[in-house]
Structures are given as structure tokens and as C-alpha cells.
Amino acid sequence: MHASAVLISDLHLTPSMPRTAERFFEFLEKEARTHEALIILGDLFEFWVGDDAKARSPFHQEVATKLKAVSQSGTKIYFMHGNRDFLLGEQYAQKSQMEFLRDPQVMNIANQDWLLTHGDVLCTADSSYQQFRKVVRSQFVQKLFLMLPTLLRIKIASSLRSNSTAKYQRAQKFTPEVIQVKGDVTLNATAALVAMSGCQQMIHGHTHRPGYHQESLGGQSWQRWVLSDWDFDHPETVLPKGNALSITAEGIRSLDLVRS
């Protein structure tokens, strides 16, 4: 239970995106420290193939150091695995002083219950992805993968990311309408999660479609907030983007993190 919290998702941090990392470090120094808790709902990193693979990376050590400083200042940090960094382990979490959250998780913030999830489990229109997710989230499969040499793990992860991108760019097979449906949550999956949790206020990321939704199905109603992904490095293709959700006694509000 926390009196206040700020939530973020889908930063996809990587050394090749320094401006996004810079904005994250600034966010940690300013917005995060004004809340009792910082909650990261997955995909903090672009990809993660094991804590050992990042052990000597200056970039990832800097991220851990910045997170640890926020934790030591009094802001509790929570991390939920995303579809890109579900292999982030205890070793890195301890260095960063982050506590894991299961997916989904109901948390009490400012005397209200909030249903938190990364969001990929709700995208049930993409059945092939859901099958893939089930396999790679298996502890047995993860254990086998982490036994592979680091360079091979990186090669496999890069190949999977490339194949995923190419799949949704094949115009002859996937129209924009199909991509929109497959990449977004479904009403049935959302309703099922709301019913299972008994919580009518949901927050998630993953879809890169920030917004607020009032929804209902089968006699139940709920509210759903979607976090933005972050990108401050590619102004030639997308406008700078990045947001957070702040929950306090005054309510919930979106923080636009793009500098004016």
C-alpha cells in the first residue's frame, strides 16, 4: 500500500538511444522522487538475454546505479516483466534495488485498488504470439536458453525481434486494420482479467497506444489507462514521446514527459 505512485512502461532502453536514456535519468531525479513508489510495467529495456550478459555493460550498470539512488532516496521501485525483458533476473533487480511484481498484480495506491499488467497477455487476437509467449515464459525453456553462450543468445533475440517486425510489415498479408487488431488488447481478454481480479481500474502498457478507456462487457464495467512507449531519439520518424501516470490522493493524471 502506497499513498502515491508513478507508473511507466515500454522505455526500451538501449545504448543506441541516448536521448531516451537521458530523459529517463531526468525522470528518476525529478518526477519519480516525488512519489512513494515507482512502478515499471515492463520493457524497461529493448531486450534482455540474461543478467550475466549485461554484467559488464557500462550502460546497464549506469541504469542500475540511477535506480538504486532513487530507491535509497526513499522511493520504492517495483518492476514487472515485459515481453522484451522477461529474463531480467534477481541479480540485476538486487543491483537496482527493484522488487518484482507478478503479472497481473493488484496494488493499493492512494486507498484505491489498481489492476496492473504489462498488457501483452491481453492481445489475444494474435494467437501465434500467445503460443510463443506461453513457451518462452516456461521456466524450463528459460533455464535452457540461459545455458547457451551469451553471443548465441543475443543472436537469437535479435533474430526474433527482426522476424516480429517483418511479420507486421508484410503489406500483402497484413493490412493496417489487421495490424491494429492483432497489436491491441481484446475486450474479452480484458473483461476476463477484470472479473478474475475483482478490480475495475486497470493500467497497462505494451500496445504503444496511450489513452483512457471506459469499457463494459457482460454486465461489468471498468476503466483502462494505457501507458505510452518512450522515444526521444528518432525525431525524423516519430515525434518525441513518453508519459507516466501519477496516482495520488488527488486522483490519477497523465504526465507528459516531452520537454516543451
C-alpha positions as CSV (number, residue, x, y, z in Angstrom):
1,M,0.0,0.0,0.0
2,H,1.4,3.4,-1.0
3,A,0.0,6.9,-0.7
4,S,1.3,7.8,-4.1
5,A,3.0,6.1,-7.1
6,V,4.2,6.9,-10.6
7,L,3.9,4.3,-13.4
8,I,5.9,3.9,-16.6
9,S,6.3,1.3,-19.3
10,D,7.9,0.5,-22.6
11,L,11.1,2.7,-22.4
12,H,13.0,0.1,-24.5
13,L,16.3,1.5,-23.1
14,T,19.4,0.7,-25.2
15,P,22.8,2.4,-25.6
16,S,21.8,3.3,-29.2
17,M,19.0,5.6,-27.8
18,P,20.9,8.0,-25.6
19,R,18.3,10.8,-25.5
20,T,15.7,8.4,-24.2
21,A,18.0,7.2,-21.5
22,E,18.8,10.8,-20.6
23,R,15.1,11.6,-20.3
24,F,14.7,8.6,-18.1
25,F,17.5,9.6,-15.8
26,E,16.0,13.1,-15.5
27,F,12.6,11.5,-14.7
28,L,14.2,9.5,-11.9
29,E,15.7,12.6,-10.4
30,K,12.5,14.7,-10.7
31,E,9.1,13.0,-11.1
32,A,10.0,9.6,-9.5
33,R,11.3,11.0,-6.2
34,T,8.1,12.9,-5.5
35,H,6.2,9.7,-5.2
36,E,6.3,6.9,-2.6
37,A,6.6,4.3,-5.4
38,L,7.9,3.9,-8.9
39,I,6.2,1.1,-10.8
40,I,7.8,-0.1,-14.1
41,L,5.3,-2.2,-16.1
42,G,7.7,-4.0,-18.3
43,D,10.0,-3.4,-21.3
44,L,12.3,-1.2,-19.4
45,F,15.0,-2.5,-21.8
46,E,14.9,-3.2,-25.5
47,F,15.9,-6.8,-24.9
48,W,17.4,-8.9,-22.1
49,V,19.1,-12.2,-22.6
50,G,20.2,-12.8,-19.1
51,D,21.8,-10.8,-16.2
52,D,25.2,-12.3,-17.0
53,A,25.1,-10.8,-20.5
54,K,24.8,-7.3,-19.0
55,A,27.2,-7.8,-16.1
56,R,30.0,-5.7,-17.7
57,S,27.9,-3.2,-19.8
58,P,28.6,0.4,-18.6
59,F,25.1,1.4,-19.9
60,H,23.2,-1.2,-17.9
61,Q,25.3,-0.6,-14.8
62,E,24.5,3.1,-15.1
63,V,20.8,2.4,-15.2
64,A,21.1,0.2,-12.2
65,T,23.0,2.9,-10.3
66,K,20.4,5.5,-11.1
67,L,17.6,3.2,-10.0
68,K,19.4,2.3,-6.8
69,A,19.9,6.0,-6.0
70,V,16.1,6.6,-6.3
71,S,15.4,3.6,-4.0
72,Q,17.9,4.9,-1.4
73,S,16.2,8.3,-1.5
74,G,13.0,6.6,-0.2
75,T,11.0,5.8,-3.3
76,K,10.2,2.1,-3.5
77,I,10.8,0.6,-7.0
78,Y,8.7,-2.2,-8.5
79,F,9.4,-4.0,-11.8
80,M,7.0,-6.2,-13.8
81,H,8.5,-8.2,-16.7
82,G,7.6,-7.2,-20.2
83,N,7.8,-9.2,-23.5
84,R,11.3,-7.8,-24.2
85,D,12.9,-8.1,-20.7
86,F,11.2,-11.1,-19.1
87,L,14.6,-12.7,-18.5
88,L,15.7,-9.9,-16.2
89,G,16.7,-11.7,-13.0
90,E,17.3,-11.4,-9.3
91,Q,20.9,-10.3,-9.8
92,Y,20.1,-7.2,-11.7
93,A,17.0,-6.5,-9.6
94,Q,19.1,-6.5,-6.5
95,K,21.7,-4.2,-8.0
96,S,18.9,-1.8,-9.0
97,Q,17.0,-2.3,-5.7
98,M,13.8,-3.2,-7.6
99,E,11.2,-5.6,-6.3
100,F,9.4,-7.9,-8.8
101,L,5.7,-7.8,-9.4
102,R,3.8,-10.7,-10.8
103,D,1.7,-10.2,-13.9
104,P,-1.1,-9.4,-13.3
105,Q,-0.9,-7.6,-9.9
106,V,-3.5,-5.7,-7.9
107,M,-1.9,-2.9,-5.8
108,N,-3.5,-0.5,-3.4
109,I,-2.3,3.1,-4.2
110,A,-3.9,6.2,-2.6
111,N,-6.5,4.0,-0.9
112,Q,-7.7,2.5,-4.2
113,D,-7.1,-0.9,-5.9
114,W,-5.4,-0.8,-9.3
115,L,-5.0,-3.8,-11.6
116,L,-1.6,-3.7,-13.2
117,T,-0.3,-5.7,-16.1
118,H,2.3,-5.3,-18.9
119,G,-0.6,-5.9,-21.4
120,D,0.7,-8.4,-23.9
121,V,-1.3,-11.2,-22.3
122,L,-4.4,-9.2,-23.3
123,C,-3.6,-9.2,-27.0
124,T,-5.4,-12.5,-27.7
125,A,-6.2,-11.7,-31.3
126,D,-2.6,-12.6,-32.0
127,S,-2.8,-16.4,-31.3
128,S,0.7,-17.1,-32.6
129,Y,2.2,-14.6,-30.2
130,Q,0.2,-16.0,-27.3
131,Q,1.5,-19.5,-28.1
132,F,5.1,-18.2,-28.3
133,R,4.6,-16.3,-25.0
134,K,3.5,-19.4,-23.3
135,V,6.6,-21.3,-24.4
136,V,9.2,-18.6,-23.6
137,R,7.7,-17.9,-20.2
138,S,8.2,-21.6,-19.2
139,Q,10.9,-21.8,-16.5
140,F,12.3,-24.9,-18.2
141,V,12.7,-23.2,-21.6
142,Q,14.2,-20.1,-19.9
143,K,16.7,-22.3,-18.0
144,L,17.8,-24.0,-21.2
145,F,18.1,-20.6,-23.0
146,L,20.3,-19.1,-20.3
147,M,22.7,-22.1,-20.6
148,L,23.5,-21.0,-24.1
149,P,26.6,-18.9,-24.8
150,T,25.9,-15.2,-24.5
151,L,26.6,-14.3,-28.1
152,L,24.2,-17.0,-29.3
153,R,21.5,-15.7,-27.0
154,I,22.0,-12.2,-28.4
155,K,21.8,-13.6,-32.0
156,I,18.6,-15.5,-31.2
157,A,17.0,-12.5,-29.6
158,S,17.9,-10.2,-32.5
159,S,16.5,-12.7,-35.0
160,L,13.2,-12.9,-33.1
161,R,12.9,-9.2,-33.0
162,S,13.6,-8.8,-36.7
163,N,11.2,-11.6,-37.6
164,S,8.5,-10.0,-35.5
165,T,9.0,-6.6,-37.2
166,A,9.0,-8.1,-40.6
167,K,5.8,-10.1,-40.0
168,Y,3.8,-6.9,-39.3
169,Q,5.3,-5.1,-42.3
170,R,4.2,-7.5,-45.0
171,A,1.5,-5.4,-46.6
172,Q,0.3,-8.2,-48.8
173,K,-0.6,-10.3,-45.7
174,F,-1.4,-7.8,-43.0
175,T,-3.5,-4.7,-43.8
176,P,-3.3,-1.8,-41.3
177,E,-6.6,-2.9,-39.9
178,V,-5.3,-6.4,-39.1
179,I,-2.2,-4.9,-37.5
180,Q,-4.3,-2.6,-35.4
181,V,-6.4,-5.6,-34.1
182,K,-3.5,-8.0,-33.6
183,G,-1.4,-5.5,-31.7
184,D,-4.1,-4.3,-29.3
185,V,-5.9,-5.8,-26.4
186,T,-9.2,-7.5,-26.9
187,L,-12.4,-6.7,-24.9
188,N,-12.9,-10.4,-24.0
189,A,-9.5,-10.8,-22.5
190,T,-9.7,-7.5,-20.6
191,A,-13.1,-8.4,-19.2
192,A,-11.9,-11.8,-18.1
193,L,-8.9,-10.3,-16.2
194,V,-11.2,-7.7,-14.6
195,A,-13.6,-10.5,-13.5
196,M,-10.7,-12.7,-12.2
197,S,-9.1,-9.8,-10.2
198,G,-12.3,-8.1,-9.0
199,C,-10.7,-4.8,-9.8
200,Q,-12.3,-2.3,-12.1
201,Q,-9.3,0.0,-12.6
202,M,-6.6,-1.3,-15.0
203,I,-3.3,0.1,-16.1
204,H,-1.1,-1.4,-18.7
205,G,1.5,-0.7,-21.4
206,H,2.8,-2.8,-24.3
207,T,0.4,-1.6,-27.1
208,H,2.1,1.8,-27.6
209,R,-1.4,3.3,-27.8
210,P,-1.6,5.6,-24.8
211,G,-5.1,6.7,-23.7
212,Y,-8.0,6.3,-21.4
213,H,-11.0,3.9,-22.0
214,Q,-14.3,3.3,-20.3
215,E,-15.4,-0.2,-21.2
216,S,-18.0,-2.8,-20.4
217,L,-18.9,-6.3,-21.3
218,G,-21.2,-9.0,-19.8
219,G,-22.7,-6.8,-17.1
220,Q,-19.4,-5.5,-15.8
221,S,-17.7,-2.1,-16.4
222,W,-14.2,-0.9,-15.9
223,Q,-11.7,1.9,-16.6
224,R,-8.5,1.3,-18.5
225,W,-5.4,3.5,-18.8
226,V,-2.7,2.7,-21.3
227,L,0.9,4.0,-20.9
228,S,2.9,5.4,-23.8
229,D,6.2,3.9,-25.1
230,W,9.2,6.3,-25.0
231,D,11.2,7.6,-27.9
232,F,13.3,10.8,-27.7
233,D,15.9,9.7,-30.3
234,H,14.1,9.5,-33.6
235,P,12.5,12.9,-34.4
236,E,12.9,12.2,-38.1
237,T,10.3,9.4,-38.0
238,V,8.3,10.0,-34.9
239,L,7.6,12.9,-32.6
240,P,9.3,12.6,-29.2
241,K,7.0,10.7,-26.9
242,G,6.9,9.4,-23.4
243,N,4.5,9.6,-20.5
244,A,3.9,8.4,-17.0
245,L,0.8,8.1,-14.8
246,S,0.8,9.7,-11.4
247,I,-1.6,8.4,-8.7
248,T,-2.0,10.5,-5.5
249,A,-4.8,11.3,-3.1
250,E,-6.0,13.9,-5.7
251,G,-6.6,11.2,-8.3
252,I,-4.8,9.9,-11.4
253,R,-3.3,12.1,-14.1
254,S,-1.0,11.6,-17.1
255,L,2.4,13.3,-17.1
256,D,3.6,14.3,-20.5
257,L,7.4,13.9,-20.3
258,V,8.2,15.6,-23.6
259,R,10.1,18.8,-22.9
260,S,8.3,21.9,-24.3
